[in-house]
Structures are given as C-alpha cells and as structure tokens.
C-alpha cells in the first residue's frame, strides 16, 4: 500500500488493473489524487503496478469469472466514487473454432460482470449525487465482426442507457471505445499485428486520460483518437464488411491457437 495524499480523496475501483489500459487508468487516476482499489487475477503484476503509485492503493486479487469473487466485489462497489469496468479478454480464433466454455466466460465477464458491478455502484452514487462509471468497450462494438465485438456492443448500449438515467442525478456513465492500443492484449492472444499501420496505434495512458476527460464532461461515449472518431462517425455509411476487415481482419489469428488473451 502506498502513502495516501488525503483522507478526503475520492476512491476509484479499477478492474483489469494489472496491465494495459487498466494499469494506465490507475496511473492517471493516481495523478488526479484518487485513492485506488485495484482488481485483477494477476496478484504479482497488480502489486507491481500499485507499488509505483504515490497514492493510497488497495490490491484485490480476484477472478471475475468466479461467482464468489464477483459477489465480494459488488459489496466493495457500493462505497466507491468511480468504478472503471475494464477487465476483459479476447479469443484468437473465430467462434466456430473456440470452445463454447471460453465464449461463455468472455460473455459473462464483458456483460454480466459489467452489469452487476455497475448496478452495485450506481444506487449509492445517485443517492450521494456524485460519482460515476466508466465501462471499457471497443470501437469494434460499433461493427459486427466477432463475438468479442458483440459483447462490446452490449457494453456501449448498456452504458448509454445507464447514462441517460444517471445524468439527472449528477452521475456520469461513459463507454470507452478504444481502437488499437499498445498493451499486452494482442501479443497474449498470439495475434500478428504487423499489418496495422503505425498511425492506428494509440498509447494506453493517452487512452485512459481521454476517457477520464470525457467522463468528467459527462459524455456517454468516449472514442479516443482522431482516426477512431472518424471511423465511428462515418463507419455506418461504409459497408460493414469493409470496416470489419479493417479493424479485425488485419490481425492474423492462428487457427491452431485456442488460449484466450489475458485481461486488458
């Protein structure tokens, strides 16, 4: 646990915080002076992230595919000022080549867990008249390309609906829709990303900072990066097959690989 800045500092809970965008959220929120509750199944990496932050930081090793761990986290969410639902993973194979158990695990993490933690956090935020939720979705959620994109479409839809309900109580709900971001996500899924142009890649800290700026402004959608704002804006005017090929087909998914990616 790092030394806290202030007993009155707001508390943020971040899932999937051991690496990637989740760790970036931890760094940016620490810079804003939040007390942090960092959640991930990778305890060692989580403690490494926490050790580098100059704020009060609690580490919670939890498997969000476990009913007991999700239930315990629901209770924690009732007392936080900001919930960042960031934990997630992808499959390196198409849905016909992926075990159904793995697909169901991803579906539960991206939808049921997001729903349960948000519903645990929002009532007390609404009672206090402050706070909010950021749900990490994906720009792929705007386009049908995989079961992954389907789950992220749910996150976008749910977040926008929740935002309409919460904003009248001064509580903001934002769906973060990043594009290609330099994290461990793709390498852990053994995806060949060499065909993706350099200008399409974003930095994880920049993504997290943009999401927090949009959340502070009360925006229901955050799409960091001019390139992805453009894709999201004009994408519905282009053939969805073309957009899906641009966003997901450029990454090679070896058919022999069966393991799911690590959390974001």
SVG drawing of the C-alpha trace seen along z (x, -y; Angstrom):
<svg xmlns="http://www.w3.org/2000/svg" viewBox="-33 -19 40 45">
<polyline fill="none" stroke="black" stroke-width="0.4" points="0.0,0.0 1.3,-3.4 1.0,-6.5 -2.2,-8.3 -2.5,-12.0 -5.7,-12.9 -8.3,-11.2 -11.0,-13.1 -9.7,-11.9 -12.3,-10.1 -12.0,-6.4 -11.8,-4.7 -12.1,-0.9 -10.4,0.4 -10.8,3.9 -8.2,5.5 -5.6,3.1 -2.5,5.3 -1.6,4.2 -2.6,2.4 -5.4,-0.2 -6.3,0.8 -2.9,0.0 -3.0,-3.2 -6.2,-4.1 -4.5,-3.5 -1.6,-5.8 -3.9,-8.6 -6.3,-8.4 -3.3,-8.4 -2.2,-11.6 -5.7,-13.1 -5.3,-12.1 -7.8,-9.2 -7.4,-6.5 -7.4,-3.3 -8.8,0.2 -7.0,2.2 -8.5,5.6 -7.0,8.3 -6.4,12.0 -2.6,11.5 -1.7,10.6 2.1,10.2 1.7,7.8 -1.1,5.9 1.2,5.3 3.9,4.1 1.5,1.5 0.4,0.5 3.9,0.1 4.7,-2.5 1.8,-4.8 2.1,-7.6 -1.5,-7.3 -3.3,-5.0 -3.7,-1.8 -5.5,1.4 -4.8,4.5 -7.6,7.1 -6.6,10.4 -9.9,11.6 -11.1,13.8 -14.1,12.1 -15.2,15.4 -15.8,16.6 -19.2,16.0 -17.8,15.6 -15.2,13.0 -17.8,11.0 -20.2,11.0 -17.5,9.8 -16.6,7.0 -20.2,5.9 -20.1,5.1 -17.0,3.0 -18.5,1.1 -21.2,-0.4 -18.7,-2.7 -16.6,-3.9 -16.8,-7.3 -15.7,-5.9 -16.0,-2.4 -13.9,-1.5 -15.1,1.8 -12.0,2.6 -11.3,6.3 -11.7,8.2 -10.1,10.7 -10.4,11.8 -10.1,15.1 -7.5,15.7 -10.0,17.9 -13.4,17.4 -16.4,18.5 -16.8,21.8 -13.2,22.7 -13.5,21.6 -14.7,23.8 -18.1,22.8 -16.9,22.6 -14.4,19.9 -17.1,18.0 -19.4,18.1 -16.6,17.0 -15.9,13.9 -19.7,13.2 -20.1,13.3 -17.0,11.1 -17.9,8.4 -21.7,8.3 -22.8,9.9 -19.9,8.7 -20.1,5.2 -23.8,5.1 -23.5,6.4 -20.7,4.1 -22.4,1.1 -25.7,1.9 -23.9,2.3 -22.2,-1.1 -24.8,-3.3 -27.6,-3.5 -25.3,-4.8 -23.7,-7.3 -27.2,-8.5 -28.1,-8.9 -24.9,-11.0 -25.4,-13.0 -21.9,-12.4 -19.6,-9.8 -19.9,-7.5 -18.9,-4.5 -16.5,-4.0 -17.1,-0.8 -14.3,0.2 -15.9,1.2 -14.2,1.0 -14.6,-0.8 -15.3,2.7 -18.5,2.6 -20.0,0.3 -19.4,3.1 -20.3,6.8 -17.0,8.6 -16.8,11.3 -18.3,12.5 -15.9,10.0 -17.4,7.1 -20.9,8.3 -20.1,8.2 -18.6,4.7 -21.8,3.6 -23.7,4.6 -21.4,2.5 -21.9,-0.5 -25.7,-0.1 -26.0,0.5 -23.7,-2.4 -25.7,-4.9 -28.9,-3.7 -27.4,-4.0 -26.0,-7.4 -29.5,-8.8 -30.8,-7.5 -27.9,-8.6 -27.1,-12.1 -30.2,-13.7 -28.6,-12.8 -25.2,-14.3 -23.7,-10.9 -21.9,-10.2 -21.7,-6.8 -19.2,-6.6 -18.5,-3.8 -14.8,-3.9 -14.3,-2.8 -10.6,-2.5 -9.1,-1.3 -5.7,0.5 -3.8,-0.3 -0.3,0.7 -0.9,3.2 -0.2,6.9 -3.7,7.8 -2.8,8.8 0.6,10.5 -1.0,12.6 -3.6,13.8 -0.8,14.5 -2.1,12.2 0.2,10.9 -0.5,7.2 2.3,6.3 -0.1,5.2 -1.6,2.5 -0.3,-1.0 1.6,-2.9 -0.8,-5.8 -3.6,-3.4 -1.9,-2.6 -2.6,-4.6 -0.8,-4.8 -2.6,-3.3 -2.0,-6.3 -3.4,-8.6 -6.5,-6.4 -7.1,-6.4 -6.6,-10.2 -9.0,-10.8 -11.6,-8.6 -11.4,-10.4 -11.6,-13.8 -14.8,-12.7 -16.2,-11.2 -15.6,-14.5 -17.5,-16.2 -20.4,-13.8 -20.1,-12.2 -21.8,-8.9 -19.3,-7.8 -15.5,-8.3 -13.7,-7.5 -10.0,-8.5 -8.0,-9.4 -9.0,-11.3 -8.7,-8.1 -11.2,-6.3 -13.5,-9.3 -13.5,-9.3 -14.2,-5.6 -17.0,-5.8 -18.6,-8.8 -18.5,-7.5 -18.4,-3.8 -22.1,-3.3 -22.0,-4.9 -19.5,-2.3 -20.0,1.4 -19.8,3.2 -17.8,6.0 -15.1,3.4 -14.9,1.9 -14.8,5.2 -11.9,6.3 -10.0,3.1 -10.5,3.3 -10.2,7.0 -9.1,8.8 -5.7,7.1 -4.7,9.1 -3.8,12.7 -5.3,15.3 -3.5,18.6 -6.2,21.3 -4.1,23.7 -4.3,21.4 -7.0,22.0 -6.0,19.9 -7.8,16.7 -6.0,13.5 -5.1,12.0 -7.1,9.2 -6.9,5.7"/>
</svg>
